[in-house]
Amino acid sequence: MVLMSGKKFKEIAEKLGVEVEFEEVEPAKIKLDPRARWKCMFGCESYGMPSCPPNVPDFEECERFVRAYRRAYLFRFKVKSKEDVRRAQEFMLEAELSLKKPFAFATFPGSCMLCNECSGRCSRVRPSLSALCVDASSLAVKDEMVALLFVD
């Protein structure tokens, strides 16, 4: 699965012009912390958007969600502009669809930037790691934006 998915991910990245590295991770080892959500609530201009607090499940539900998965991929994006972030989010959606798994679910690097004007909930919006209470620092984040793709 890793080799086949890896090939698909590389093809999608090339098509979208995205600089990304990825690795498989165990969701059971992903650290969740309610303080990540507090960073969204106080200090992020996207607070209140459809994929952001308070429009996302509470901490306990986020924990149940993450722990329901046995496998995930961590993606590390090199971004220099908002357009790079938007392309990274498009990448995450295409990567999710490419797996053809009923419960595959992508997160976004940062808050949703797919549309110029947000019209509310849509089928393409996904939460950021902070909105899911994921402690990104536990994923050894350096100078990149990160996202997770939960597989099964």
Rosetta blueprint (number, residue, H / E / L):
1 M L
2 V H
3 L H
4 M H
5 S H
6 G H
7 K H
8 K H
9 F H
10 K H
11 E H
12 I H
13 A H
14 E H
15 K H
16 L H
17 G L
18 V L
19 E L
20 V E
21 E E
22 F E
23 E E
24 E E
25 V E
26 E L
27 P H
28 A H
29 K H
30 I L
31 K L
32 L E
33 D L
34 P H
35 R H
36 A H
37 R H
38 W H
39 K H
40 C H
41 M H
42 F L
43 G L
44 C L
45 E L
46 S L
47 Y L
48 G L
49 M L
50 P L
51 S L
52 C L
53 P L
54 P L
55 N L
56 V L
57 P L
58 D L
59 F H
60 E H
61 E H
62 C H
63 E H
64 R H
65 F H
66 V H
67 R H
68 A L
69 Y L
70 R L
71 R L
72 A E
73 Y E
74 L E
75 F E
76 R E
77 F E
78 K L
79 V L
80 K L
81 S L
82 K H
83 E H
84 D H
85 V H
86 R H
87 R H
88 A H
89 Q H
90 E H
91 F H
92 M H
93 L H
94 E H
95 A H
96 E H
97 L H
98 S H
99 L H
100 K L
101 K L
102 P L
103 F L
104 A L
105 F E
106 A E
107 T L
108 F E
109 P L
110 G L
111 S L
112 C L
113 M L
114 L L
115 C L
116 N L
117 E L
118 C L
119 S L
120 G L
121 R L
122 C L
123 S L
124 R L
125 V L
126 R L
127 P L
128 S E
129 L L
130 S L
131 A L
132 L L
133 C L
134 V E
135 D L
136 A H
137 S H
138 S H
139 L H
140 A L
141 V L
142 K L
143 D L
144 E L
145 M E
146 V E
147 A E
148 L E
149 L E
150 F E
151 V L
152 D L
